[in-house]
Amino acid sequence: MHTSNTLKLRTRFRHLASAITLTAVGALPAHADNPPDNFEMKVVGDAAYGQLIQNGNSEAAIARLDGITTRKAGAFFKANNLCVAYTKTGELSKAEPACEQALELISADGRIAASEKRMQRDFRAMALSNLGVLRALGGEYSLARDHFTQALELETRLSAPATNMAYLELKAAQAVSRR
């Protein structure tokens, strides 16, 4: 999959050797005719040091994000981008609470204006998909599939949930064929 501003990280996990492509919100959708060759995680590129993560400086983004407190509006961006940065650096035990917090934050606020509902669905799908990638990398394939399915059911403009589901299914099929 080719998008602008992509980064790849070869992971060393026994259960699922994969790559992660990081893209900002608004990336081009995946093409169905090209099978995905990696998982895709989304950062909010113009908030919470997302641009640093996209440019390969996850450690710098983590250092800056860990030390700041944000207003409620920015808390989701911080949690989501920490989720991706920690996952990218292989710190899955730190990524998990950040990914879960991002999902909680975007799911909890019921006072969203009708004009912003679509954006909220996009961000919820982003959080679910990122959490699904984390679960897959940790070997929790059933949970990953559940998160990707929930993200797909939101019917957003994001390509990541479909890309990630396809890659998870590809890996599952490859595992079955090796038996």
C-alpha positions in Angstrom: 0.0 0.0 0.0 1.4 3.4 -0.9 0.4 6.6 0.7 2.2 9.8 1.4 4.1 10.0 4.6 4.3 6.3 5.4 6.7 4.7 7.8 7.3 1.0 8.2 8.4 -0.8 11.3 9.4 -4.4 11.1 8.3 -6.0 14.3 10.0 -8.9 16.1 6.9 -10.6 17.4 6.9 -14.4 17.1 3.2 -14.7 16.4 2.9 -12.2 13.7 5.8 -10.9 11.7 4.3 -7.7 10.2 5.0 -4.1 9.3 3.1 -1.1 10.4 2.3 1.8 8.1 1.6 5.1 9.8 -0.5 7.6 8.0 -2.3 10.8 8.9 -6.0 11.1 8.8 -7.2 11.6 5.3 -4.9 9.0 3.7 -5.9 7.5 0.4 -8.1 4.4 0.6 -6.7 1.0 0.1 -7.3 -0.7 -3.3 -9.0 -4.0 -3.1 -7.0 -5.5 -5.9 -3.7 -5.1 -4.0 -3.5 -7.4 -1.0 -2.2 -5.5 2.0 1.4 -6.2 3.1 1.2 -4.7 6.5 -1.0 -3.2 9.2 -1.9 0.5 9.1 -2.1 2.7 12.1 -3.5 6.2 12.1 -2.1 9.3 13.9 -3.7 12.7 14.0 -0.9 14.4 12.1 -1.7 18.0 12.9 -2.2 17.5 16.7 -0.4 16.0 19.6 3.0 15.7 17.9 1.5 13.4 15.2 3.9 14.9 12.6 6.9 13.7 14.7 5.5 10.2 14.7 4.9 10.3 11.0 8.4 11.5 10.4 9.9 8.6 12.4 10.5 10.4 15.6 8.2 8.4 17.9 10.6 8.6 20.9 10.6 12.4 20.7 6.8 12.4 20.4 6.5 10.1 23.4 8.9 12.3 25.5 6.8 15.4 24.7 3.4 13.8 25.1 4.2 12.0 28.4 5.0 15.3 30.0 2.0 17.4 29.0 -1.5 17.7 30.3 -4.2 18.5 27.8 -7.6 20.0 27.8 -10.4 17.5 27.3 -10.6 18.3 23.6 -7.0 17.3 23.1 -7.0 14.3 25.3 -8.1 11.9 22.5 -5.4 13.2 20.2 -2.7 12.7 22.8 -3.9 9.2 23.8 -4.3 8.1 20.1 -0.9 9.3 19.1 0.7 7.8 22.2 -1.0 4.5 21.3 0.6 4.6 17.8 4.0 5.8 19.0 4.3 3.2 21.7 3.2 0.5 19.3 5.7 1.7 16.7 8.5 1.5 19.3 7.5 -2.0 20.4 6.4 -0.8 23.9 3.1 -2.7 23.8 2.6 -2.7 27.6 2.6 1.1 27.4 0.6 1.3 24.2 -2.3 -0.7 25.6 -3.5 1.9 28.2 -3.1 4.7 25.7 -5.0 2.8 23.0 -7.8 1.9 25.4 -7.9 5.5 26.8 -8.3 6.9 23.2 -11.2 4.6 22.6 -12.8 5.5 25.9 -12.4 9.3 25.3 -13.9 9.3 21.8 -16.7 7.0 22.9 -17.7 8.8 26.1 -18.6 12.3 25.0 -22.3 12.2 24.1 -22.5 16.0 23.6 -21.2 16.1 20.1 -22.9 18.4 17.7 -24.7 16.7 14.8 -22.3 18.3 12.4 -19.4 16.6 14.2 -20.9 13.1 14.4 -19.1 11.9 11.3 -15.8 13.1 12.6 -16.5 11.4 15.9 -17.2 8.1 14.0 -14.0 8.6 12.0 -12.0 9.0 15.2 -13.8 6.1 16.9 -13.0 3.9 13.9 -9.3 5.1 14.1 -9.1 4.2 17.8 -10.7 0.8 17.3 -8.5 0.0 14.3 -5.3 1.1 16.2 -6.4 -1.0 19.2 -7.0 -3.9 16.8 -3.4 -3.7 15.5 -2.1 -3.7 19.0 -4.2 -6.8 19.8 -3.0 -8.6 16.7 0.7 -7.8 17.5 0.1 -9.2 20.9 -1.3 -12.4 19.5 -4.9 -11.7 20.4 -6.3 -12.3 16.9 -10.0 -12.7 18.0 -10.0 -9.4 19.8 -8.2 -7.8 16.9 -10.9 -9.1 14.5 -13.6 -7.8 16.8 -12.1 -4.3 16.9 -11.6 -4.2 13.1 -15.2 -5.4 12.6 -16.6 -2.7 15.0 -14.5 -0.1 13.1 -15.9 -1.3 9.7 -19.5 -1.1 11.0 -19.0 2.6 11.6 -18.8 3.0 7.8 -16.2 5.8 7.8 -13.9 7.2 5.2 -10.9 5.5 6.7 -9.1 2.7 4.9 -7.2 1.4 7.9 -10.0 -0.9 9.3 -10.5 -2.7 6.0 -6.7 -2.9 5.3 -6.1 -4.3 8.8 -8.9 -6.8 8.6 -7.6 -8.0 5.2 -4.1 -8.3 6.5 -5.2 -10.2 9.6 -7.2 -12.6 7.4 -4.2 -13.0 5.1 -2.0 -13.9 8.0 -4.6 -16.3 9.4 -4.8 -18.0 6.0 -1.1 -18.3 5.8 -0.9 -19.8 9.2 -3.5 -22.4 8.3 -1.8 -23.3 5.1 1.5 -23.9 6.9 -0.1 -26.6 9.1 
